[in-house]
């Protein structure tokens, strides 16, 4: 689990470099622990995010979205 400062740094990075940009290519490595619990796959995750525009980044404790 990341520390709160590490999450804050990633959120800052996303704001600085990615907000307002469109994801042209998304690459995700399949991990049963990550994707298996929600009933999806890395390929489905990649497909759903490709072409999407990043509009914001937020943090709540050790979680960001």
Predicted model as a PDB file, atoms N, CA, C, CB and O in Angstrom, pLDDT in the B-factor column:
MODEL        1                                                                  
ATOM      1  N   UNK A   1       0.852  -1.180   0.000  1.00 78.00           N  
ATOM      2  CA  UNK A   1       0.000   0.000   0.000  1.00 78.00           C  
ATOM      3  C   UNK A   1       0.894   1.237   0.000  1.00 78.00           C  
ATOM      4  CB  UNK A   1      -0.967   0.001   1.229  1.00 78.00           C  
ATOM      5  O   UNK A   1       1.851   1.308   0.771  1.00 78.00           O  
ATOM      6  N   UNK A   2       0.595   2.199  -0.845  1.00 83.00           N  
ATOM      7  CA  UNK A   2       1.429   3.412  -0.888  1.00 83.00           C  
ATOM      8  C   UNK A   2       1.200   4.305   0.324  1.00 83.00           C  
ATOM      9  CB  UNK A   2       1.148   4.202  -2.163  1.00 83.00           C  
ATOM     10  O   UNK A   2       0.166   4.234   0.989  1.00 83.00           O  
ATOM     11  N   UNK A   3       2.179   5.133   0.587  1.00 90.00           N  
ATOM     12  CA  UNK A   3       2.038   6.135   1.644  1.00 90.00           C  
ATOM     13  C   UNK A   3       1.253   7.328   1.098  1.00 90.00           C  
ATOM     14  CB  UNK A   3       3.436   6.586   2.180  1.00 90.00           C  
ATOM     15  O   UNK A   3       1.200   7.530  -0.115  1.00 90.00           O  
ATOM     16  N   UNK A   4       0.649   8.110   1.974  1.00 91.00           N  
ATOM     17  CA  UNK A   4      -0.173   9.244   1.557  1.00 91.00           C  
ATOM     18  C   UNK A   4       0.638  10.232   0.723  1.00 91.00           C  
ATOM     19  CB  UNK A   4      -0.766   9.950   2.780  1.00 91.00           C  
ATOM     20  O   UNK A   4       0.126  10.770  -0.259  1.00 91.00           O  
ATOM     21  N   UNK A   5       1.887  10.479   1.094  1.00 91.00           N  
ATOM     22  CA  UNK A   5       2.735  11.396   0.341  1.00 91.00           C  
ATOM     23  C   UNK A   5       2.988  10.918  -1.074  1.00 91.00           C  
ATOM     24  CB  UNK A   5       4.047  11.587   1.050  1.00 91.00           C  
ATOM     25  O   UNK A   5       3.053  11.727  -1.999  1.00 91.00           O  
ATOM     26  N   UNK A   6       3.133   9.604  -1.257  1.00 93.00           N  
ATOM     27  CA  UNK A   6       3.343   9.042  -2.597  1.00 93.00           C  
ATOM     28  C   UNK A   6       2.097   9.228  -3.456  1.00 93.00           C  
ATOM     29  CB  UNK A   6       3.710   7.545  -2.508  1.00 93.00           C  
ATOM     30  O   UNK A   6       2.201   9.556  -4.638  1.00 93.00           O  
ATOM     31  N   UNK A   7       0.934   9.023  -2.876  1.00 93.00           N  
ATOM     32  CA  UNK A   7      -0.319   9.215  -3.611  1.00 93.00           C  
ATOM     33  C   UNK A   7      -0.477  10.685  -3.989  1.00 93.00           C  
ATOM     34  CB  UNK A   7      -1.533   8.737  -2.767  1.00 93.00           C  
ATOM     35  O   UNK A   7      -0.870  10.994  -5.114  1.00 93.00           O  
ATOM     36  N   UNK A   8      -0.177  11.585  -3.070  1.00 93.00           N  
ATOM     37  CA  UNK A   8      -0.275  13.021  -3.350  1.00 93.00           C  
ATOM     38  C   UNK A   8       0.660  13.410  -4.492  1.00 93.00           C  
ATOM     39  CB  UNK A   8       0.055  13.845  -2.087  1.00 93.00           C  
ATOM     40  O   UNK A   8       0.310  14.242  -5.329  1.00 93.00           O  
ATOM     41  N   UNK A   9       1.832  12.816  -4.526  1.00 95.00           N  
ATOM     42  CA  UNK A   9       2.793  13.121  -5.594  1.00 95.00           C  
ATOM     43  C   UNK A   9       2.272  12.654  -6.952  1.00 95.00           C  
ATOM     44  CB  UNK A   9       4.153  12.460  -5.299  1.00 95.00           C  
ATOM     45  O   UNK A   9       2.427  13.361  -7.948  1.00 95.00           O  
ATOM     46  N   UNK A  10       1.658  11.479  -7.002  1.00 94.00           N  
ATOM     47  CA  UNK A  10       1.088  10.968  -8.257  1.00 94.00           C  
ATOM     48  C   UNK A  10      -0.063  11.849  -8.718  1.00 94.00           C  
ATOM     49  CB  UNK A  10       0.605   9.514  -8.086  1.00 94.00           C  
ATOM     50  O   UNK A  10      -0.160  12.165  -9.904  1.00 94.00           O  
ATOM     51  N   UNK A  11      -0.938  12.251  -7.798  1.00 95.00           N  
ATOM     52  CA  UNK A  11      -2.052  13.139  -8.160  1.00 95.00           C  
ATOM     53  C   UNK A  11      -1.513  14.454  -8.712  1.00 95.00           C  
ATOM     54  CB  UNK A  11      -2.967  13.403  -6.934  1.00 95.00           C  
ATOM     55  O   UNK A  11      -2.036  14.965  -9.702  1.00 95.00           O  
ATOM     56  N   UNK A  12      -0.483  15.006  -8.092  1.00 95.00           N  
ATOM     57  CA  UNK A  12       0.144  16.236  -8.584  1.00 95.00           C  
ATOM     58  C   UNK A  12       0.720  16.027  -9.988  1.00 95.00           C  
ATOM     59  CB  UNK A  12       1.256  16.701  -7.616  1.00 95.00           C  
ATOM     60  O   UNK A  12       0.549  16.878 -10.861  1.00 95.00           O  
ATOM     61  N   UNK A  13       1.401  14.897 -10.207  1.00 96.00           N  
ATOM     62  CA  UNK A  13       1.968  14.578 -11.512  1.00 96.00           C  
ATOM     63  C   UNK A  13       0.875  14.497 -12.575  1.00 96.00           C  
ATOM     64  CB  UNK A  13       2.745  13.258 -11.448  1.00 96.00           C  
ATOM     65  O   UNK A  13       1.030  15.035 -13.671  1.00 96.00           O  
ATOM     66  N   UNK A  14      -0.231  13.821 -12.250  1.00 95.00           N  
ATOM     67  CA  UNK A  14      -1.341  13.690 -13.204  1.00 95.00           C  
ATOM     68  C   UNK A  14      -1.900  15.064 -13.546  1.00 95.00           C  
ATOM     69  CB  UNK A  14      -2.458  12.784 -12.630  1.00 95.00           C  
ATOM     70  O   UNK A  14      -2.153  15.355 -14.715  1.00 95.00           O  
ATOM     71  N   UNK A  15      -2.096  15.911 -12.540  1.00 95.00           N  
ATOM     72  CA  UNK A  15      -2.583  17.267 -12.800  1.00 95.00           C  
ATOM     73  C   UNK A  15      -1.638  18.030 -13.721  1.00 95.00           C  
ATOM     74  CB  UNK A  15      -2.758  18.030 -11.485  1.00 95.00           C  
ATOM     75  O   UNK A  15      -2.077  18.703 -14.654  1.00 95.00           O  
ATOM     76  N   UNK A  16      -0.360  17.924 -13.460  1.00 97.00           N  
ATOM     77  CA  UNK A  16       0.637  18.689 -14.204  1.00 97.00           C  
ATOM     78  C   UNK A  16       0.824  18.191 -15.634  1.00 97.00           C  
ATOM     79  CB  UNK A  16       1.956  18.643 -13.480  1.00 97.00           C  
ATOM     80  O   UNK A  16       0.992  19.002 -16.545  1.00 97.00           O  
ATOM     81  N   UNK A  17       0.799  16.877 -15.852  1.00 97.00           N  
ATOM     82  CA  UNK A  17       1.177  16.320 -17.142  1.00 97.00           C  
ATOM     83  C   UNK A  17       0.053  15.662 -17.935  1.00 97.00           C  
ATOM     84  CB  UNK A  17       2.236  15.338 -16.935  1.00 97.00           C  
ATOM     85  O   UNK A  17       0.188  15.512 -19.150  1.00 97.00           O  
ATOM     86  N   UNK A  18      -1.040  15.268 -17.309  1.00 96.00           N  
ATOM     87  CA  UNK A  18      -2.033  14.463 -18.019  1.00 96.00           C  
ATOM     88  C   UNK A  18      -3.429  15.061 -18.125  1.00 96.00           C  
ATOM     89  CB  UNK A  18      -2.141  13.167 -17.364  1.00 96.00           C  
ATOM     90  O   UNK A  18      -4.144  14.757 -19.080  1.00 96.00           O  
ATOM     91  N   UNK A  19      -3.839  15.898 -17.182  1.00 97.00           N  
ATOM     92  CA  UNK A  19      -5.197  16.452 -17.230  1.00 97.00           C  
ATOM     93  C   UNK A  19      -5.371  17.247 -18.524  1.00 97.00           C  
ATOM     94  CB  UNK A  19      -5.478  17.356 -15.984  1.00 97.00           C  
ATOM     95  O   UNK A  19      -4.545  18.091 -18.873  1.00 97.00           O  
ATOM     96  N   UNK A  20      -6.454  16.957 -19.213  1.00 97.00           N  
ATOM     97  CA  UNK A  20      -6.761  17.613 -20.484  1.00 97.00           C  
ATOM     98  C   UNK A  20      -6.282  16.838 -21.691  1.00 97.00           C  
ATOM     99  CB  UNK A  20      -6.160  18.975 -20.508  1.00 97.00           C  
ATOM    100  O   UNK A  20      -6.582  17.216 -22.823  1.00 97.00           O  
ATOM    101  N   UNK A  21      -5.546  15.764 -21.478  1.00 98.00           N  
ATOM    102  CA  UNK A  21      -5.033  14.962 -22.591  1.00 98.00           C  
ATOM    103  C   UNK A  21      -5.870  13.702 -22.768  1.00 98.00           C  
ATOM    104  CB  UNK A  21      -3.553  14.593 -22.361  1.00 98.00           C  
ATOM    105  O   UNK A  21      -6.554  13.250 -21.849  1.00 98.00           O  
ATOM    106  N   UNK A  22      -5.794  13.144 -23.984  1.00 98.00           N  
ATOM    107  CA  UNK A  22      -6.525  11.928 -24.319  1.00 98.00           C  
ATOM    108  C   UNK A  22      -5.564  10.747 -24.329  1.00 98.00           C  
ATOM    109  CB  UNK A  22      -7.237  12.067 -25.688  1.00 98.00           C  
ATOM    110  O   UNK A  22      -4.441  10.848 -24.822  1.00 98.00           O  
ATOM    111  N   UNK A  23      -6.019   9.635 -23.781  1.00 97.00           N  
ATOM    112  CA  UNK A  23      -5.207   8.423 -23.743  1.00 97.00           C  
ATOM    113  C   UNK A  23      -5.245   7.734 -25.106  1.00 97.00           C  
ATOM    114  CB  UNK A  23      -5.702   7.464 -22.632  1.00 97.00           C  
ATOM    115  O   UNK A  23      -6.269   7.169 -25.489  1.00 97.00           O  
ATOM    116  N   UNK A  24      -4.139   7.781 -25.831  1.00 98.00           N  
ATOM    117  CA  UNK A  24      -4.069   7.165 -27.156  1.00 98.00           C  
ATOM    118  C   UNK A  24      -3.869   5.658 -27.044  1.00 98.00           C  
ATOM    119  CB  UNK A  24      -2.934   7.789 -27.980  1.00 98.00           C  
ATOM    120  O   UNK A  24      -4.470   4.887 -27.792  1.00 98.00           O  
ATOM    121  N   UNK A  25      -3.026   5.247 -26.111  1.00 97.00           N  
ATOM    122  CA  UNK A  25      -2.723   3.826 -25.912  1.00 97.00           C  
ATOM    123  C   UNK A  25      -2.710   3.528 -24.424  1.00 97.00           C  
ATOM    124  CB  UNK A  25      -1.360   3.442 -26.562  1.00 97.00           C  
ATOM    125  O   UNK A  25      -2.142   4.282 -23.634  1.00 97.00           O  
ATOM    126  N   UNK A  26      -3.333   2.435 -24.052  1.00 97.00           N  
ATOM    127  CA  UNK A  26      -3.343   1.994 -22.656  1.00 97.00           C  
ATOM    128  C   UNK A  26      -2.811   0.565 -22.617  1.00 97.00           C  
ATOM    129  CB  UNK A  26      -4.789   2.082 -22.029  1.00 97.00           C  
ATOM    130  O   UNK A  26      -3.279  -0.298 -23.359  1.00 97.00           O  
ATOM    131  N   UNK A  27      -1.839   0.321 -21.755  1.00 97.00           N  
ATOM    132  CA  UNK A  27      -1.271  -1.020 -21.601  1.00 97.00           C  
ATOM    133  C   UNK A  27      -1.411  -1.425 -20.139  1.00 97.00           C  
ATOM    134  CB  UNK A  27       0.234  -1.066 -22.060  1.00 97.00           C  
ATOM    135  O   UNK A  27      -0.948  -0.720 -19.242  1.00 97.00           O  
ATOM    136  N   UNK A  28      -2.052  -2.564 -19.908  1.00 95.00           N  
ATOM    137  CA  UNK A  28      -2.234  -3.079 -18.548  1.00 95.00           C  
ATOM    138  C   UNK A  28      -1.808  -4.534 -18.519  1.00 95.00           C  
ATOM    139  CB  UNK A  28      -3.713  -2.925 -18.074  1.00 95.00           C  
ATOM    140  O   UNK A  28      -2.129  -5.299 -19.428  1.00 95.00           O  
ATOM    141  N   UNK A  29      -1.096  -4.912 -17.490  1.00 95.00           N  
ATOM    142  CA  UNK A  29      -0.674  -6.295 -17.326  1.00 95.00           C  
ATOM    143  C   UNK A  29      -1.754  -7.027 -16.542  1.00 95.00           C  
ATOM    144  CB  UNK A  29       0.711  -6.389 -16.607  1.00 95.00           C  
ATOM    145  O   UNK A  29      -2.224  -6.538 -15.515  1.00 95.00           O  
ATOM    146  N   UNK A  30      -2.141  -8.189 -17.023  1.00 90.00           N  
ATOM    147  CA  UNK A  30      -3.188  -8.934 -16.325  1.00 90.00           C  
ATOM    148  C   UNK A  30      -2.699  -9.361 -14.944  1.00 90.00           C  
ATOM    149  CB  UNK A  30      -3.621 -10.168 -17.148  1.00 90.00           C  
ATOM    150  O   UNK A  30      -1.603  -9.901 -14.791  1.00 90.00           O  
ATOM    151  N   UNK A  31      -3.527  -9.108 -13.961  1.00 90.00           N  
ATOM    152  CA  UNK A  31      -3.248  -9.491 -12.581  1.00 90.00           C  
ATOM    153  C   UNK A  31      -4.562  -9.963 -11.975  1.00 90.00           C  
ATOM    154  CB  UNK A  31      -2.624  -8.299 -11.756  1.00 90.00           C  
ATOM    155  O   UNK A  31      -5.490  -9.173 -11.801  1.00 90.00           O  
ATOM    156  N   UNK A  32      -4.639 -11.225 -11.661  1.00 89.00           N  
ATOM    157  CA  UNK A  32      -5.879 -11.807 -11.145  1.00 89.00           C  
ATOM    158  C   UNK A  32      -6.348 -11.114  -9.865  1.00 89.00           C  
ATOM    159  CB  UNK A  32      -5.687 -13.296 -10.882  1.00 89.00           C  
ATOM    160  O   UNK A  32      -7.552 -11.002  -9.637  1.00 89.00           O  
ATOM    161  N   UNK A  33      -5.429 -10.652  -9.038  1.00 87.00           N  
ATOM    162  CA  UNK A  33      -5.795  -9.974  -7.788  1.00 87.00           C  
ATOM    163  C   UNK A  33      -6.494  -8.653  -8.100  1.00 87.00           C  
ATOM    164  CB  UNK A  33      -4.540  -9.728  -6.904  1.00 87.00           C  
ATOM    165  O   UNK A  33      -7.456  -8.288  -7.424  1.00 87.00           O  
ATOM    166  N   UNK A  34      -6.028  -7.949  -9.098  1.00 85.00           N  
ATOM    167  CA  UNK A  34      -6.606  -6.645  -9.445  1.00 85.00           C  
ATOM    168  C   UNK A  34      -7.880  -6.811 -10.265  1.00 85.00           C  
ATOM    169  CB  UNK A  34      -5.590  -5.797 -10.223  1.00 85.00           C  
ATOM    170  O   UNK A  34      -8.918  -6.252  -9.909  1.00 85.00           O  
ATOM    171  N   UNK A  35      -7.817  -7.569 -11.354  1.00 87.00           N  
ATOM    172  CA  UNK A  35      -8.948  -7.652 -12.279  1.00 87.00           C  
ATOM    173  C   UNK A  35      -9.930  -8.761 -11.947  1.00 87.00           C  
ATOM    174  CB  UNK A  35      -8.445  -7.849 -13.668  1.00 87.00           C  
ATOM    175  O   UNK A  35     -11.113  -8.647 -12.267  1.00 87.00           O  
ATOM    176  N   UNK A  36      -9.472  -9.824 -11.317  1.00 84.00           N  
ATOM    177  CA  UNK A  36     -10.344 -10.955 -11.029  1.00 84.00           C  
ATOM    178  C   UNK A  36     -11.463 -10.639 -10.056  1.00 84.00           C  
ATOM    179  CB  UNK A  36      -9.540 -12.074 -10.493  1.00 84.00           C  
ATOM    180  O   UNK A  36     -12.558 -11.193 -10.162  1.00 84.00           O  
ATOM    181  N   UNK A  37     -11.193  -9.749  -9.106  1.00 79.00           N  
ATOM    182  CA  UNK A  37     -12.197  -9.413  -8.093  1.00 79.00           C  
ATOM    183  C   UNK A  37     -13.374  -8.631  -8.667  1.00 79.00           C  
ATOM    184  CB  UNK A  37     -11.558  -8.616  -6.979  1.00 79.00           C  
ATOM    185  O   UNK A  37     -14.473  -8.671  -8.115  1.00 79.00           O  
ATOM    186  N   UNK A  38     -13.153  -7.926  -9.761  1.00 81.00           N  
ATOM    187  CA  UNK A  38     -14.229  -7.109 -10.341  1.00 81.00           C  
ATOM    188  C   UNK A  38     -14.806  -7.735 -11.608  1.00 81.00           C  
ATOM    189  CB  UNK A  38     -13.713  -5.707 -10.652  1.00 81.00           C  
ATOM    190  O   UNK A  38     -15.668  -7.147 -12.261  1.00 81.00           O  
ATOM    191  N   UNK A  39     -14.327  -8.926 -11.948  1.00 85.00           N  
ATOM    192  CA  UNK A  39     -14.883  -9.653 -13.079  1.00 85.00           C  
ATOM    193  C   UNK A  39     -14.552  -9.066 -14.430  1.00 85.00           C  
ATOM    194  CB  UNK A  39     -16.338  -9.728 -12.940  1.00 85.00           C  
ATOM    195  O   UNK A  39     -15.388  -9.091 -15.333  1.00 85.00           O  
ATOM    196  N   UNK A  40     -13.363  -8.541 -14.590  1.00 89.00           N  
ATOM    197  CA  UNK A  40     -12.936  -7.995 -15.869  1.00 89.00           C  
ATOM    198  C   UNK A  40     -11.540  -8.511 -16.189  1.00 89.00           C  
ATOM    199  CB  UNK A  40     -12.961  -6.446 -15.851  1.00 89.00           C  
ATOM    200  O   UNK A  40     -11.028  -9.386 -15.489  1.00 89.00           O  
ATOM    201  N   UNK A  41     -10.927  -7.985 -17.227  1.00 92.00           N  
ATOM    202  CA  UNK A  41      -9.577  -8.406 -17.603  1.00 92.00           C  
ATOM    203  C   UNK A  41      -8.760  -7.177 -17.976  1.00 92.00           C  
ATOM    204  CB  UNK A  41      -9.613  -9.424 -18.782  1.00 92.00           C  
ATOM    205  O   UNK A  41      -9.300  -6.083 -18.138  1.00 92.00           O  
ATOM    206  N   UNK A  42      -7.465  -7.371 -18.108  1.00 94.00           N  
ATOM    207  CA  UNK A  42      -6.590  -6.272 -18.518  1.00 94.00           C  
ATOM    208  C   UNK A  42      -6.983  -5.772 -19.904  1.00 94.00           C  
ATOM    209  CB  UNK A  42      -5.113  -6.718 -18.508  1.00 94.00           C  
ATOM    210  O   UNK A  42      -6.958  -4.566 -20.152  1.00 94.00           O  
ATOM    211  N   UNK A  43      -7.343  -6.673 -20.804  1.00 94.00           N  
ATOM    212  CA  UNK A  43      -7.737  -6.286 -22.167  1.00 94.00           C  
ATOM    213  C   UNK A  43      -8.999  -5.418 -22.150  1.00 94.00           C  
ATOM    214  CB  UNK A  43      -7.973  -7.541 -23.036  1.00 94.00           C  
ATOM    215  O   UNK A  43      -9.070  -4.419 -22.866  1.00 94.00           O  
ATOM    216  N   UNK A  44      -9.978  -5.785 -21.350  1.00 94.00           N  
ATOM    217  CA  UNK A  44     -11.207  -4.991 -21.241  1.00 94.00           C  
ATOM    218  C   UNK A  44     -10.916  -3.624 -20.627  1.00 94.00           C  
ATOM    219  CB  UNK A  44     -12.261  -5.737 -20.399  1.00 94.00           C  
ATOM    220  O   UNK A  44     -11.488  -2.617 -21.044  1.00 94.00           O  
ATOM    221  N   UNK A  45     -10.026  -3.592 -19.635  1.00 93.00           N  
ATOM    222  CA  UNK A  45      -9.621  -2.337 -18.999  1.00 93.00           C  
ATOM    223  C   UNK A  45      -8.950  -1.422 -20.014  1.00 93.00           C  
ATOM    224  CB  UNK A  45      -8.671  -2.608 -17.814  1.00 93.00           C  
ATOM    225  O   UNK A  45      -9.268  -0.235 -20.088  1.00 93.00           O  
ATOM    226  N   UNK A  46      -8.017  -1.973 -20.801  1.00 96.00           N  
ATOM    227  CA  UNK A  46      -7.335  -1.201 -21.838  1.00 96.00           C  
ATOM    228  C   UNK A  46      -8.330  -0.637 -22.840  1.00 96.00           C  
ATOM    229  CB  UNK A  46      -6.300  -2.067 -22.558  1.00 96.00           C  
ATOM    230  O   UNK A  46      -8.265   0.540 -23.195  1.00 96.00           O  
ATOM    231  N   UNK A  47      -9.250  -1.480 -23.293  1.00 96.00           N  
ATOM    232  CA  UNK A  47     -10.247  -1.062 -24.284  1.00 96.00           C  
ATOM    233  C   UNK A  47     -11.147   0.055 -23.741  1.00 96.00           C  
ATOM    234  CB  UNK A  47     -11.104  -2.263 -24.710  1.00 96.00           C  
ATOM    235  O   UNK A  47     -11.492   0.988 -24.466  1.00 96.00           O  
ATOM    236  N   UNK A  48     -11.521  -0.047 -22.472  1.00 95.00           N  
ATOM    237  CA  UNK A  48     -12.437   0.946 -21.909  1.00 95.00           C  
ATOM    238  C   UNK A  48     -11.766   2.307 -21.686  1.00 95.00           C  
ATOM    239  CB  UNK A  48     -13.004   0.435 -20.595  1.00 95.00           C  
ATOM    240  O   UNK A  48     -12.447   3.332 -21.698  1.00 95.00           O  
ATOM    241  N   UNK A  49     -10.442   2.334 -21.482  1.00 96.00           N  
ATOM    242  CA  UNK A  49      -9.753   3.604 -21.231  1.00 96.00           C  
ATOM    243  C   UNK A  49      -9.172   4.254 -22.486  1.00 96.00           C  
ATOM    244  CB  UNK A  49      -8.651   3.384 -20.241  1.00 96.00           C  
ATOM    245  O   UNK A  49      -8.990   5.471 -22.520  1.00 96.00           O  
ATOM    246  N   UNK A  50      -8.880   3.463 -23.511  1.00 98.00           N  
ATOM    247  CA  UNK A  50      -8.293   4.010 -24.734  1.00 98.00           C  
ATOM    248  C   UNK A  50      -9.254   5.015 -25.365  1.00 98.00           C  
ATOM    249  CB  UNK A  50      -7.955   2.876 -25.738  1.00 98.00           C  
ATOM    250  O   UNK A  50     -10.432   4.724 -25.573  1.00 98.00           O  
ATOM    251  N   UNK A  51      -8.730   6.196 -25.661  1.00 98.00           N  
ATOM    252  CA  UNK A  51      -9.534   7.255 -26.276  1.00 98.00           C  
ATOM    253  C   UNK A  51     -10.241   8.170 -25.288  1.00 98.00           C  
ATOM    254  CB  UNK A  51     -10.545   6.646 -27.166  1.00 98.00           C  
ATOM    255  O   UNK A  51     -10.878   9.142 -25.695  1.00 98.00           O  
ATOM    256  N   UNK A  52     -10.140   7.878 -24.013  1.00 98.00           N  
ATOM    257  CA  UNK A  52     -10.789   8.705 -22.991  1.00 98.00           C  
ATOM    258  C   UNK A  52      -9.912   9.903 -22.637  1.00 98.00           C  
ATOM    259  CB  UNK A  52     -11.088   7.870 -21.727  1.00 98.00           C  
ATOM    260  O   UNK A  52      -8.684   9.818 -22.673  1.00 98.00           O  
ATOM    261  N   UNK A  53     -10.555  11.019 -22.295  1.00 98.00           N  
ATOM    262  CA  UNK A  53      -9.851  12.233 -21.908  1.00 98.00           C  
ATOM    263  C   UNK A  53      -9.764  12.311 -20.386  1.00 98.00           C  
ATOM    264  CB  UNK A  53     -10.558  13.484 -22.482  1.00 98.00           C  
ATOM    265  O   UNK A  53     -10.749  12.070 -19.689  1.00 98.00           O  
ATOM    266  N   UNK A  54      -8.598  12.645 -19.883  1.00 97.00           N  
ATOM    267  CA  UNK A  54      -8.408  12.803 -18.434  1.00 97.00           C  
ATOM    268  C   UNK A  54      -8.872  14.204 -18.061  1.00 97.00           C  
ATOM    269  CB  UNK A  54      -6.902  12.570 -18.010  1.00 97.00           C  
ATOM    270  O   UNK A  54      -8.329  15.193 -18.550  1.00 97.00           O  
ATOM    271  N   UNK A  55      -9.870  14.287 -17.200  1.00 97.00           N  
ATOM    272  CA  UNK A  55     -10.442  15.591 -16.852  1.00 97.00           C  
ATOM    273  C   UNK A  55     -10.029  16.070 -15.462  1.00 97.00           C  
ATOM    274  CB  UNK A  55     -11.948  15.525 -16.932  1.00 97.00           C  
ATOM    275  O   UNK A  55     -10.112  17.263 -15.170  1.00 97.00           O  
ATOM    276  N   UNK A  56      -9.581  15.143 -14.595  1.00 97.00           N  
ATOM    277  CA  UNK A  56      -9.199  15.550 -13.240  1.00 97.00           C  
ATOM    278  C   UNK A  56      -8.517  14.380 -12.539  1.00 97.00           C  
ATOM    279  CB  UNK A  56     -10.442  16.032 -12.426  1.00 97.00           C  
ATOM    280  O   UNK A  56      -8.553  13.250 -13.027  1.00 97.00           O  
ATOM    281  N   UNK A  57      -7.906  14.649 -11.414  1.00 95.00           N  
ATOM    282  CA  UNK A  57      -7.331  13.616 -10.557  1.00 95.00           C  
ATOM    283  C   UNK A  57      -7.605  14.035  -9.118  1.00 95.00           C  
ATOM    284  CB  UNK A  57      -5.781  13.422 -10.824  1.00 95.00           C  
ATOM    285  O   UNK A  57      -7.403  15.193  -8.752  1.00 95.00           O  
ATOM    286  N   UNK A  58      -8.054  13.110  -8.325  1.00 94.00           N  
ATOM    287  CA  UNK A  58      -8.405  13.390  -6.937  1.00 94.00           C  
ATOM    288  C   UNK A  58      -7.801  12.344  -6.016  1.00 94.00           C  
ATOM    289  CB  UNK A  58      -9.927  13.438  -6.761  1.00 94.00           C  
ATOM    290  O   UNK A  58      -7.341  11.291  -6.459  1.00 94.00           O  
ATOM    291  N   UNK A  59      -7.812  12.651  -4.740  1.00 93.00           N  
ATOM    292  CA  UNK A  59      -7.251  11.762  -3.726  1.00 93.00           C  
ATOM    293  C   UNK A  59      -8.145  11.758  -2.497  1.00 93.00           C  
ATOM    294  CB  UNK A  59      -5.814  12.190  -3.349  1.00 93.00           C  
ATOM    295  O   UNK A  59      -8.682  12.788  -2.090  1.00 93.00           O  
ATOM    296  N   UNK A  60      -8.293  10.563  -1.911  1.00 91.00           N  
ATOM    297  CA  UNK A  60      -8.955  10.419  -0.627  1.00 91.00           C  
ATOM    298  C   UNK A  60      -8.102   9.456   0.174  1.00 91.00           C  
ATOM    299  CB  UNK A  60     -10.446   9.911  -0.773  1.00 91.00           C  
ATOM    300  O   UNK A  60      -8.177   8.243  -0.024  1.00 91.00           O  
ATOM    301  N   UNK A  61      -7.297   9.981   1.071  1.00 89.00           N  
ATOM    302  CA  UNK A  61      -6.376   9.147   1.828  1.00 89.00           C  
ATOM    303  C   UNK A  61      -5.348   8.513   0.905  1.00 89.00           C  
ATOM    304  CB  UNK A  61      -7.137   8.068   2.595  1.00 89.00           C  
ATOM    305  O   UNK A  61      -4.637   9.212   0.184  1.00 89.00           O  
ATOM    306  N   UNK A  62      -5.272   7.188   0.930  1.00 87.00           N  
ATOM    307  CA  UNK A  62      -4.293   6.471   0.104  1.00 87.00           C  
ATOM    308  C   UNK A  62      -4.848   6.055  -1.244  1.00 87.00           C  
ATOM    309  CB  UNK A  62      -3.800   5.253   0.832  1.00 87.00           C  
ATOM    310  O   UNK A  62      -4.198   5.304  -1.970  1.00 87.00           O  
ATOM    311  N   UNK A  63      -6.027   6.522  -1.592  1.00 87.00           N  
ATOM    312  CA  UNK A  63      -6.642   6.173  -2.863  1.00 87.00           C  
ATOM    313  C   UNK A  63      -6.688   7.398  -3.777  1.00 87.00           C  
ATOM    314  CB  UNK A  63      -8.060   5.605  -2.643  1.00 87.00           C  
ATOM    315  O   UNK A  63      -6.884   8.522  -3.313  1.00 87.00           O  
ATOM    316  N   UNK A  64      -6.508   7.171  -5.070  1.00 84.00           N  
ATOM    317  CA  UNK A  64      -6.685   8.255  -6.027  1.00 84.00           C  
ATOM    318  C   UNK A  64      -7.474   7.752  -7.212  1.00 84.00           C  
ATOM    319  CB  UNK A  64      -5.331   8.824  -6.479  1.00 84.00           C  
ATOM    320  O   UNK A  64      -7.498   6.556  -7.501  1.00 84.00           O  
ATOM    321  N   UNK A  65      -8.124   8.687  -7.902  1.00 83.00           N  
ATOM    322  CA  UNK A  65      -8.924   8.362  -9.082  1.00 83.00           C  
ATOM    323  C   UNK A  65      -8.870   9.499 -10.056  1.00 83.00           C  
ATOM    324  CB  UNK A  65     -10.375   8.052  -8.706  1.00 83.00           C  
ATOM    325  O   UNK A  65      -9.480   9.427 -11.122  1.00 83.00           O  
TER     326      UNK A  65                                                      
ENDMDL                                                                          
END                                                                             
